[in-house]
Structure formats: C-alpha cells, structure tokens
Amino acid sequence: QVQLVESGGGLVQAGGSLRLSCAASGRTFRTYAMGWFRQAPGKEREFVAGIAWNGGNTNYADSVKGRFTISRDNSDDAIYLQMNSLKPEDTAVYYCASRSNPFSDPAVDSNGYTYWGQGTQVTVST
C-alpha cells in the first residue's frame, strides 16, 4: 500500500521555525517530483513548494519564498520542508504529495499530484 506520512507539525510562536518531514512507503518516490501544499480553515488547498525528482529544480509560492526551503533525500524516500520566520497566516494543515510521472518537474496545481499524505497541523501563534 502506497503511503506518504507527514510529521513535524505543531504549535510555534510567530518568528519561530519548524521542519516538516514526509516519509514514503509502499513504493519508491525517488523518480517523482513531490510537493507540499497547505489548507487553512475555510480556504482552498494551496501550493507551498515543489521539488523535482532529483532535487535539481524547486519552486515556491510567493508567500513563502525566502522563508521556506524544500529538500529531499532519495536514499530515504523522504522530503522535508524547513519553515523559518513563521507567521500566523502560515497556520494550516500541511500535506505532502507525489506526482506519478517519472523524472517530472514539480507542479503548482494539486491536480498534478497522485499520492497524498494525511496532513500535519501547523499552528503559529502571535
């Protein structure tokens, strides 16, 4: 069974940092682009960051550029999201996702992703 499992969420004060992890099991994701999305209460799911299958290409939502960094470790089938200078508006459930076409670049549209994790809550307090 294919699974993506996020971890690392929690409660942090504004200006603080968190590192999210996403571990894959059931198949290898090392040849697929992966991404992070988030969904705040009452809002649509939005793209946060994406990374190509080999880590050579990354992209970010304008709202997180310069604060968040996406990375991956293909030897462990894992991706990460380092989040610094967190703001209350970053509060959301964060999801990792994987595309299913090999050697792909990341997509900003959630429809471009096939596999999704269950999400991890990030709450940033003032």
C-alpha positions, 0 to 999 in steps of 0.5 A: 500500500502506497503511503506518504506520512507527514510529521513535524507539525505543531504549535510555534510562536510567530518568528519561530521555525519548524521542519516538516518531514514526509516519509514514503512507503509502499513504493519508491518516490525517488523518480517523482517530483513531490510537493507540499501544499497547505489548507487553512480553515475555510480556504482552498488547498494551496501550493507551498513548494515543489521539488523535482525528482532529483532535487535539481529544480524547486519552486515556491509560492510567493508567500513563502519564498525566502522563508521556506526551503524544500529538500529531499533525500532519495536514499530515504524516500523522504522530503522535508520542508524547513519553515523559518520566520513563521507567521500566523497566516502560515497556520494550516494543515500541511500535506505532502504529495507525489506526482506519478510521472517519472523524472517530472518537474514539480507542479503548482496545481494539486491536480498534478499530484497522485499520492497524498499524505494525511496532513500535519497541523501547523499552528503559529501563534502571535 
